[in-house]
Amino acid sequence: MAGDTLRAYLAALASSLTIGVIIPLMILGLMVFAAWILLSRAQASKDFNIADVLKDEAGKVSSDRLTLLATWGASTWLLSVVVFALPQHVVEAYAIYLGVWGPVAAAKSFFRHKYGVPTAPEKEGKEEPKT
């Protein structure tokens, strides 16, 4: 009976693999592959360090940059899934995508201006430079 059950599950899995599922999975795979190739080629250069991508203007590692990169990649992939799997909702999905990503830079600038940029606390025992 286990063989028959396995065949039934495999048949159900195969029948669920439609163009609307295969294309988004291929897009996700291509995005990951392209990012891997881009980063590996860039990292091979002596002038490039991947850590610099994740640093803010002060030269410190920023979780904001990593989070922004991850959410941008995920939402872009989701938009491509909607294009292929749910074509009747493309206009709404694109409007939401632009509505979310359009004002990000303006909002970051506004909040930086209003609240300032947080600074790290000074370490104690640090000597003053002699003049």
C-alpha positions as CSV (number, residue, x, y, z in Angstrom):
1,M,0.0,0.0,0.0
2,A,2.9,2.4,0.6
3,G,3.9,2.3,-3.0
4,D,0.3,3.2,-4.2
5,T,0.1,6.0,-1.7
6,L,3.5,7.4,-2.8
7,R,2.4,7.2,-6.5
8,A,-0.8,9.1,-5.6
9,Y,1.2,11.8,-3.8
10,L,3.7,12.1,-6.7
11,A,0.9,12.3,-9.2
12,A,-0.8,15.1,-7.1
13,L,2.5,16.9,-6.9
14,A,3.1,16.6,-10.7
15,S,-0.4,17.8,-11.4
16,S,0.2,20.9,-9.3
17,L,3.3,21.9,-11.2
18,T,1.8,24.3,-13.7
19,I,3.3,27.2,-15.6
20,G,2.0,29.5,-12.9
21,V,4.2,27.6,-10.4
22,I,7.2,26.7,-12.6
23,I,7.9,30.2,-14.0
24,P,8.0,32.0,-10.6
25,L,10.3,29.2,-9.2
26,M,12.6,29.6,-12.3
27,I,12.6,33.4,-11.8
28,L,13.6,32.9,-8.1
29,G,16.3,30.5,-9.1
30,L,17.6,32.9,-11.8
31,M,17.6,35.8,-9.3
32,V,19.6,33.8,-6.8
33,F,22.0,32.6,-9.4
34,A,22.5,36.1,-10.9
35,A,23.1,37.5,-7.4
36,W,25.6,34.8,-6.7
37,I,27.5,35.3,-10.0
38,L,27.5,39.1,-9.5
39,L,28.8,39.0,-6.0
40,S,31.4,36.3,-6.8
41,R,32.8,38.3,-9.7
42,A,32.7,41.6,-7.8
43,Q,34.4,40.0,-4.8
44,A,37.2,38.7,-7.0
45,S,38.1,42.3,-7.7
46,K,40.7,43.8,-5.3
47,D,38.7,47.1,-5.2
48,F,35.4,45.6,-4.1
49,N,34.4,44.3,-0.7
50,I,30.9,43.1,-0.1
51,A,31.0,44.4,3.4
52,D,31.1,48.0,2.0
53,V,27.6,47.5,0.5
54,L,26.2,47.0,4.0
55,K,27.8,50.0,5.5
56,D,26.1,53.3,6.1
57,E,27.5,56.8,5.4
58,A,29.5,56.7,8.6
59,G,31.2,53.5,7.6
60,K,29.5,51.3,10.1
61,V,27.6,48.1,9.3
62,S,23.9,48.9,8.9
63,S,21.2,46.4,9.4
64,D,19.0,48.8,7.5
65,R,20.9,48.2,4.3
66,L,20.6,44.4,4.6
67,T,16.9,44.6,5.4
68,L,16.3,46.9,2.6
69,L,18.1,44.7,0.1
70,A,16.3,41.6,1.3
71,T,12.8,43.2,1.3
72,W,13.4,44.7,-2.2
73,G,14.4,41.3,-3.6
74,A,11.5,39.5,-2.0
75,S,8.9,42.1,-3.1
76,T,10.3,42.2,-6.7
77,W,10.1,38.4,-6.8
78,L,6.6,38.6,-5.5
79,L,5.7,41.0,-8.2
80,S,7.0,38.7,-10.8
81,V,5.0,35.8,-9.3
82,V,1.8,38.0,-9.6
83,V,2.6,38.7,-13.2
84,F,2.7,35.0,-14.1
85,A,0.4,33.4,-11.6
86,L,-2.3,36.0,-11.1
87,P,-2.3,38.2,-14.3
88,Q,-5.7,39.7,-13.4
89,H,-4.1,41.4,-10.4
90,V,-1.0,42.9,-12.1
91,V,-2.2,46.5,-12.0
92,E,-3.1,46.4,-8.3
93,A,0.2,44.6,-7.4
94,Y,2.3,47.1,-9.4
95,A,0.5,50.1,-7.8
96,I,1.2,48.6,-4.4
97,Y,4.8,47.9,-5.3
98,L,5.4,51.5,-6.5
99,G,3.4,52.9,-3.5
100,V,5.7,51.0,-1.1
101,W,9.1,51.6,-2.8
102,G,8.5,55.0,-4.2
103,P,8.5,57.0,-1.0
104,V,11.2,55.0,0.9
105,A,14.0,57.4,0.1
106,A,11.9,60.4,0.9
107,A,10.7,58.9,4.2
108,K,14.3,58.0,5.2
109,S,15.4,61.5,4.5
110,F,12.5,63.0,6.4
111,F,13.1,60.9,9.5
112,R,16.9,61.6,9.4
113,H,16.2,65.3,9.2
114,K,13.6,65.2,11.9
115,Y,15.3,62.9,14.4
116,G,18.9,63.0,13.3
117,V,21.3,60.1,12.8
118,P,21.9,58.0,15.9
119,T,25.5,58.0,17.0
120,A,27.4,55.3,18.9
121,P,28.4,56.1,22.5
122,E,32.0,57.1,23.0
123,K,34.3,54.5,24.5
124,E,35.7,55.4,27.9
125,G,39.4,55.6,28.3
126,K,39.9,57.0,24.9
127,E,42.7,59.6,24.8
128,E,42.2,63.1,23.5
129,P,44.4,64.0,20.5
130,K,47.3,66.2,21.5
131,T,47.6,69.5,19.7
